[in-house]
């Protein structure tokens, strides 16, 4: 007889700002499909991963999870059997097989697998722990009248349930509720790594970096192999400008060689793949960690180490152009513009739609005073992203630099049309009008920009210069006072 009395662990999402490697393999696509509850599609993708590597234990494990969600328990058990034959320490395979056994009414086998899963229990990059395993064990132990042990598992399940509810509250922007739930979980179980990790992430999101650091460090101390803990703590260190500690944490991750660092649990200093659109994939893997360590090394002016990390990131994902772009920026700053241009052109040949690479190459062309080629790349970016204001701004900047002020004005105007609250676009267009002697238009733009950003000192200073040209000395003096006051507030 089948029963659905028991609970299955569900892969969950913290829905944080996304950063990830640009290319997904079949396994990673399977994770994304399962996250969206497209289990049949996920099964097909995990099957592709298994075809590519018949010894991929985690692909069998994840396919088993999807089969269970579709109530295909025999298939789930078969997949877990294969996964555990390859890797007998795969904790979630025991958990998923145990769940399948329980729902087939094979309670003894289910209980044995659930207890075995406890031996390999750990928080990893897929998700934090869920209450299902502990609820199942509590129910089974009650059947055996082992009330004390059942109560202990029940309490653990309730702690993890509070973590799950906190994540849900975060997704609906109820942060006060989320923190209360996490505080309650940690008060009940001070060493619950899942709760510490999630509270650390939430504190990081709210820029409460010291609180985040305390929770993440505590979680890592409890589990020195906590890959996501190092990932989030590195983000906190980056936010605090403590790049050496960030490098150390990224190095710890690399030493652990995880297949997956984080899945839909990512950070603001990560890797938005499309900066114009703010979209990206959902998987953070080792390629991303080399990339992020390269960024941190670059911030420390460790050029050689940064270049080496960007090279490794490119080797791990040849379709990802951003590491090459970052490497080229470093080479260009070091005066090695020829090498930079060669690297970027190679990336453009791989993907001539990657705006970041095109922008980086255009900047190198500018350094080489090859303005025609730079303009070609900026125009290409606009063709690819006609509704993105930043594309027009980049081309406008070059036109202004070359003295083609009317073309610059057209681009700044298009940017303002797409992003009406851009004080910087108004400032740049006002400067063009000033240089053309169109002083009233310059004043109007400065005033519009100040409405967008009242404490923009440079706009007040620019408008003061225009008032001087118009002979309106009193207004110029007032604007200089505003500029000076705003600058003082920002010191």
Secondary structure in CASP SS format (residue, H / E / C, confidence):
PFRMAT SS
TARGET T0000
AUTHOR 0000-0000-0000
METHOD secondary structure of the structure
MODEL  1
X C 1.00
X C 1.00
X C 1.00
X C 1.00
X C 1.00
X C 1.00
X C 1.00
X C 1.00
X C 1.00
X C 1.00
X C 1.00
X C 1.00
X C 1.00
X C 1.00
X C 1.00
X C 1.00
X C 1.00
X C 1.00
X C 1.00
X C 1.00
X C 1.00
X C 1.00
X C 1.00
X C 1.00
X C 1.00
X H 1.00
X H 1.00
X H 1.00
X H 1.00
X H 1.00
X H 1.00
X H 1.00
X H 1.00
X H 1.00
X H 1.00
X C 1.00
X C 1.00
X C 1.00
X H 1.00
X H 1.00
X H 1.00
X H 1.00
X H 1.00
X H 1.00
X H 1.00
X H 1.00
X H 1.00
X H 1.00
X H 1.00
X H 1.00
X H 1.00
X H 1.00
X C 1.00
X C 1.00
X C 1.00
X C 1.00
X H 1.00
X H 1.00
X H 1.00
X H 1.00
X H 1.00
X H 1.00
X H 1.00
X H 1.00
X H 1.00
X H 1.00
X H 1.00
X H 1.00
X H 1.00
X C 1.00
X C 1.00
X C 1.00
X H 1.00
X H 1.00
X H 1.00
X H 1.00
X H 1.00
X H 1.00
X H 1.00
X H 1.00
X H 1.00
X H 1.00
X H 1.00
X H 1.00
X H 1.00
X H 1.00
X C 1.00
X C 1.00
X C 1.00
X C 1.00
X H 1.00
X H 1.00
X H 1.00
X H 1.00
X H 1.00
X H 1.00
X H 1.00
X H 1.00
X H 1.00
X H 1.00
X H 1.00
X H 1.00
X H 1.00
X C 1.00
X C 1.00
X C 1.00
X H 1.00
X H 1.00
X H 1.00
X H 1.00
X H 1.00
X H 1.00
X H 1.00
X H 1.00
X H 1.00
X H 1.00
X H 1.00
X H 1.00
X H 1.00
X C 1.00
X C 1.00
X C 1.00
X C 1.00
X C 1.00
X C 1.00
X C 1.00
X C 1.00
X C 1.00
X C 1.00
X C 1.00
X C 1.00
X H 1.00
X H 1.00
X H 1.00
X H 1.00
X H 1.00
X H 1.00
X H 1.00
X H 1.00
X H 1.00
X H 1.00
X H 1.00
X H 1.00
X C 1.00
X C 1.00
X C 1.00
X H 1.00
X H 1.00
X H 1.00
X H 1.00
X H 1.00
X H 1.00
X H 1.00
X H 1.00
X H 1.00
X H 1.00
X H 1.00
X H 1.00
X H 1.00
X H 1.00
X H 1.00
X H 1.00
X H 1.00
X H 1.00
X H 1.00
X H 1.00
X H 1.00
X H 1.00
X H 1.00
X H 1.00
X H 1.00
X C 1.00
X C 1.00
X C 1.00
X H 1.00
X H 1.00
X H 1.00
X H 1.00
X H 1.00
X H 1.00
X H 1.00
X H 1.00
X H 1.00
X H 1.00
X H 1.00
X H 1.00
X H 1.00
X H 1.00
X C 1.00
X C 1.00
X C 1.00
X C 1.00
X H 1.00
X H 1.00
X H 1.00
X H 1.00
X H 1.00
X H 1.00
X H 1.00
X H 1.00
X H 1.00
X H 1.00
X H 1.00
X H 1.00
X H 1.00
X C 1.00
X C 1.00
X C 1.00
X H 1.00
X H 1.00
X H 1.00
X H 1.00
X H 1.00
X H 1.00
X H 1.00
X H 1.00
X H 1.00
X H 1.00
X H 1.00
X H 1.00
X H 1.00
X H 1.00
X C 1.00
X C 1.00
X C 1.00
X C 1.00
X H 1.00
X H 1.00
X H 1.00
X H 1.00
X H 1.00
X H 1.00
X H 1.00
X H 1.00
X H 1.00
X H 1.00
X H 1.00
X H 1.00
X H 1.00
X C 1.00
X C 1.00
X C 1.00
X H 1.00
X H 1.00
X H 1.00
X H 1.00
X H 1.00
X H 1.00
X H 1.00
X H 1.00
X H 1.00
X H 1.00
X H 1.00
X H 1.00
X H 1.00
X H 1.00
X C 1.00
X C 1.00
X C 1.00
X C 1.00
X C 1.00
X E 1.00
X E 1.00
X C 1.00
X C 1.00
X C 1.00
X C 1.00
X C 1.00
X C 1.00
X C 1.00
X C 1.00
X C 1.00
X C 1.00
X E 1.00
X C 1.00
X C 1.00
X C 1.00
X C 1.00
X E 1.00
X C 1.00
X C 1.00
X C 1.00
X E 1.00
X E 1.00
X C 1.00
X H 1.00
X H 1.00
X H 1.00
X H 1.00
X H 1.00
X H 1.00
X H 1.00
X H 1.00
X H 1.00
X H 1.00
X H 1.00
X H 1.00
X H 1.00
X H 1.00
X C 1.00
X C 1.00
X C 1.00
X H 1.00
X H 1.00
X H 1.00
X H 1.00
X H 1.00
X H 1.00
X H 1.00
X H 1.00
X H 1.00
X H 1.00
X H 1.00
X H 1.00
X H 1.00
X H 1.00
X C 1.00
X C 1.00
X C 1.00
X C 1.00
X C 1.00
X H 1.00
X H 1.00
X H 1.00
X H 1.00
X H 1.00
X H 1.00
X H 1.00
X H 1.00
X H 1.00
X H 1.00
X H 1.00
X H 1.00
X C 1.00
X C 1.00
X C 1.00
X H 1.00
X H 1.00
X H 1.00
X H 1.00
X H 1.00
X H 1.00
X H 1.00
X H 1.00
X H 1.00
X H 1.00
X H 1.00
X H 1.00
X H 1.00
X H 1.00
X C 1.00
X C 1.00
X C 1.00
X C 1.00
X H 1.00
X H 1.00
X H 1.00
X H 1.00
X H 1.00
X H 1.00
X H 1.00
X H 1.00
X H 1.00
X H 1.00
X H 1.00
X H 1.00
X H 1.00
X C 1.00
X C 1.00
X C 1.00
X H 1.00
X H 1.00
X H 1.00
X H 1.00
X H 1.00
X H 1.00
X H 1.00
X H 1.00
X H 1.00
X H 1.00
X H 1.00
X H 1.00
X H 1.00
X H 1.00
X C 1.00
X C 1.00
X C 1.00
X C 1.00
X H 1.00
X H 1.00
X H 1.00
X H 1.00
X H 1.00
X H 1.00
X H 1.00
X H 1.00
X H 1.00
X H 1.00
X H 1.00
X H 1.00
X H 1.00
X C 1.00
X C 1.00
X C 1.00
X H 1.00
X H 1.00
X H 1.00
X H 1.00
X H 1.00
X H 1.00
X H 1.00
X H 1.00
X H 1.00
X H 1.00
X H 1.00
X H 1.00
X H 1.00
X H 1.00
X C 1.00
X C 1.00
X C 1.00
X C 1.00
X H 1.00
X H 1.00
X H 1.00
X H 1.00
X H 1.00
X H 1.00
X H 1.00
X H 1.00
X H 1.00
X H 1.00
X H 1.00
X H 1.00
X H 1.00
X C 1.00
X C 1.00
X C 1.00
X H 1.00
X H 1.00
X H 1.00
X H 1.00
X H 1.00
X H 1.00
X H 1.00
X H 1.00
X H 1.00
X H 1.00
X H 1.00
X H 1.00
X H 1.00
X H 1.00
X C 1.00
X C 1.00
X C 1.00
X C 1.00
X H 1.00
X H 1.00
X H 1.00
X H 1.00
X H 1.00
X H 1.00
X H 1.00
X H 1.00
X H 1.00
X H 1.00
X H 1.00
X H 1.00
X H 1.00
X H 1.00
X C 1.00
X C 1.00
X H 1.00
X H 1.00
X H 1.00
X H 1.00
X H 1.00
X H 1.00
X H 1.00
X H 1.00
X H 1.00
X H 1.00
X H 1.00
X H 1.00
X H 1.00
X H 1.00
X H 1.00
X H 1.00
X H 1.00
X C 1.00
X C 1.00
END
